[in-house]
Amino acid sequence: MKEIPLTNWADFEPEIQRIAAEQHERETKSGRQFGKVLFRGMANDKWGLETTLERSYPGERCDATNSFLSYYLKVTSAQPAIETFSGKRWDKILTYPKFKELLTRNKGKWFDWLLKDQTEVCEFLVYLRHHGFPSPLLDWSYSPYVAAFFAFDAPPDGADRVCIYALLRDGIHLMSADEHLFVLGPYMRTHPRHLLQQCDYSMCVQMDFKADDYRFVPHGPAISALAGPEGELFKITVPVSEREVALKKLDLMNINPYSLFGSEDSLIRTAARRECLFRSWSL
């Protein structure tokens, strides 16, 4: 990982352009087409690439072994209540016994290969992720500005710098015998925030041959494999003191709580920020 400390917000866009130029140069050199750059904003540069499942209270995680099957049982058990109150349906999701049978029949295959035929499972997991269910999905955006908004939106007390990760992905995706990190892909029918925030999602798992299962593992050790031989992870850091400047500029680009969440609460938060933070009142 290459860390890029910036002194102010004005340096952010030139740095994004530099990374785009770097991608073009590496594509030309390797003769391969790279994937679109993925961005992730973090409100504290000391935080790592952790999923909400990793950050959730221990009792709310799937179990001590991070079993996917255990997690699948819990999300499908919650499915009827979610469908009842949301008015949405996911009729093609396999029951727990059938999904377990699927894993047993396809023992040893990469998990993303299995999920490619389970579209509604992916869509349901993304829907849950956007509504706060502890998730093994790490969300990214194709927009560096959306990622920057999430970095500056609400930094915690004591944070000195925010960071925006930029993942440059080689066309060749390496795999490890220990961890397999993959991207689910942007094209799915799920929560509108998926489109508003230009999202994509990564998941990192490890095969468990004895249990015919997969286990969630941290992204950090496997991120270089997802980047590929000519890819790289960049960590751009900006002082928290640049927050107001950054949020004003992003709001002028129509990147604000309401444009990214589309809820009544986010509308009020956007109006409050414009009046209380951006505008100077003379009484």
VENFEN-V711162 format. One line per field, one symbol per residue. ss: DSSP state (H for helix, E for strand, - for the rest). phi: phi as a letter, one per 30 degrees, with the letter a starting at -180 (. if undefined). A space follows every 10 residues. Layout:
ss->???
phi->???
This chain:
ss->-EEEE----H HHHHHHHHHH HHHHHHHHHH -------EEE EE-------- -HHHH--HHH ------EHHH HHHHHHHHHH HHHHHH---- -----HHHHH HHHHH----- HHHHH---HH HHHHHHHHHH -------EEE E--HHHHHHH HH-------- EEEEEEEE-- ---------E EEE------- -HHHHH--EE EEEEEEEE-- --EEEE---H HHHHHHH--- -EEEEEEEEH HHHHHHHHHH HH----HHHH H--HHHHHHH HHHHHHHH-- ---
phi->.ccbdccadd dddedddddd dddedddddd ibdddddcbb cbdbdddcdc dddddddedc ddadchdddd ddddddddee dddddcicbb dcdddeeddd dddddcejdd ddddddcced ddddddeded cjdebddcdb bdcddddded dceaddejdc bcbbdbcdcd dccdbcdcbb cbcdjdcaca dededdchdb bcbbbbdbdd chbbbdbdde dcdddddidc daccbccbde ddeddddddd dddicaeddc cicddddddd dddddccdcc ccc
